[in-house]
C-alpha cells in the first residue's frame, strides 16, 4: 500500500505565488523564518524535487511537500 499523504488544495489568490509565501499560506510553517530554514535545509519539495529557492514562483497544480504534508497550489 502506498504511503502517500493526502493533498490539500490551497488557493493562492493570483497567477503566481513564491514558495516561501505558499508554505505559510498552506499552514505548513508558522513564519517566514521557518520557511526560509526548511527550504535552505532541503526539507521542502516541489513536484517531488528538492528546491532551495525561497523565491521560486509556483503555478497552479504545483505540489509542495514538507514534514509529511502535501499542498497543491490552486487558483
N, C-alpha and C positions, 0 to 999 in steps of 0.2 A: 504494500500500500504506500502511495506517495506521501511524503511528509512535507506538504505544502501548506503554507499559511493562507487563510482567506485573504482576498484582496479587497481593500476598501476603496471606493471611488471618492475622490476628493475634488470638488470643483475649485479650479484655480482662479476663476473670475476674469480671465483675459486670454490673450493669444498665447503668451509665454509666461513662465514663472521660473525664477532661479532656484537651483537645487536647495540652497540653504534656507530660502524662504519657504519652499514647499515642505521641508522637513518639519518646520514649526507649524505651518498651516494644517498639516495632516496629523499633528499631535505626536509625531514620532520622537521629537525632542522638545524640551521646555524653553530653550533660549538659543539665540544666535551663536553664543559661545559654545554651547553644547553641539550645535550643528557643525560649526567650524572644526571642532576637535574630532567628531565622529567621521567627518569627510576626510580630514587630514590623515587620520589613522587607518584609512582604508576599510572602514566598517560599513560604508554605505555603497549599495549597488544601484545602478540604473539599467534596467533591462538586462539583469543578471551579469553586468560587468562593473567592476570597481571603477569609480570616477572620483578623482581627487580635486575636482574643480567646484568650489562652492558656488561660483557664478554660472555654472553650466545652465543653459537655457533648456527647460523641459517643454515638451509638446504634449498635447492631448494624446493619451494612450501609453505614455511612458510609465513604467512601473518602478517605483523606488522601494528598496528593501533596507531595513535597519532593525537590528535587535529582534529578529524573528517575525517582524511585522512587514506587511506589504501594502502600499497605497498606489493607486493608479491616478494619474492626472486626468481630470475630465473638465469640460467647459460647458 
